[in-house]
Amino acid sequence: MALPLRLWFYGSVSIRSVSTETRRNRGYGRYRRRRRGSPVLLVLFLLLLLGLAYLFLPIGTQRAVLLGSDARADEPARSDTIMVAATGWDNGMLSVPRDTLLPIPGAGDDKVNAALATGGPELAVETLEGFTGYSIGNYVVIDFNGVQEIVDAMGGITLTVDEPVELGTEDGQYYSIAPGTQTLDGGEALAYVRYRGGADADIGRVGRQQQFMQTLASQAFSPGNLHRLPQTSRAILANVETNMNPVEAARFAIQLRISGGGTTETYPGSPQYIDGISYWVPDTTAGQQVVEETLD
């Protein structure tokens, strides 16, 4: 009986040895597969880092013309708000009063806001590139009626009002906004950026529009408004036109949000009547300095 017992014992050891070796081989196969997958994960991780760096780091300079279109009824669209924004290491925003007299390619000397009506946003960009001497390329056109929808989607916009605003609108609404820190709804925000009263008239409105655009960029995607991001994004997409692709547009918006707009200036000049028409005649000598401060 001793011999069979020894055979059974050796056989058992052999079976256990094969089973253990099989498990080791299987585990090693999994290990090898994990090692083969590691370079792929590393590449994906590096691509993610590069993408985030592109979006959030101020690499290079990105410029865009910001136009607030005041198209009404069947009239051609003219730009009521005209700004050139630059993002990068030195962010800036330059407002050009809509009555600024300057050469429009193919149309002669006219108010800068006529460029949008004459040749669309592309001509507005070309006009401002010639005026500032800087390559811009990009444009963002905001339908002024859409300001109301965007601000309402955000749940309002909070900003500091320097002087009383009293304005009636074409649809019979009347808005009265007191000085101080106010949270405006969409209708009030539209009245605020369109108001031309006060001692500074149109130039005062330019300042309010600068303030509004900076605040909008800051608050629309702030952590406190993340729960409203879906409806805000839908309102922006419905009322904003741009020639930037989604990645470029996202980077531009993020950089504006981070910087808060940077240095803001209005192109200097003086109001003058020429042939009975009111113009803002630019001071190109002083203007060159503010252009460099905001767009360089």
MOQUI-V256849 format. One record per helix or strand of 2 or more residues. SS is the DSSP state (hx for helix, st for strand). FROM is the first residue (numbers start at 1). LEN is the number of residues. Records with the same first field share a line. If there is no record, write none. Layout:
SS->FROM-LEN, FROM-LEN
This chain:
hx->2-55, 114-19, 144-11, 186-9, 201-20, 223-17, 246-14, 284-12
st->62-8, 79-9, 92-4, 100-5, 108-4, 138-6, 157-5, 165-4, 174-4, 180-5, 240-3, 263-4, 269-6, 277-6
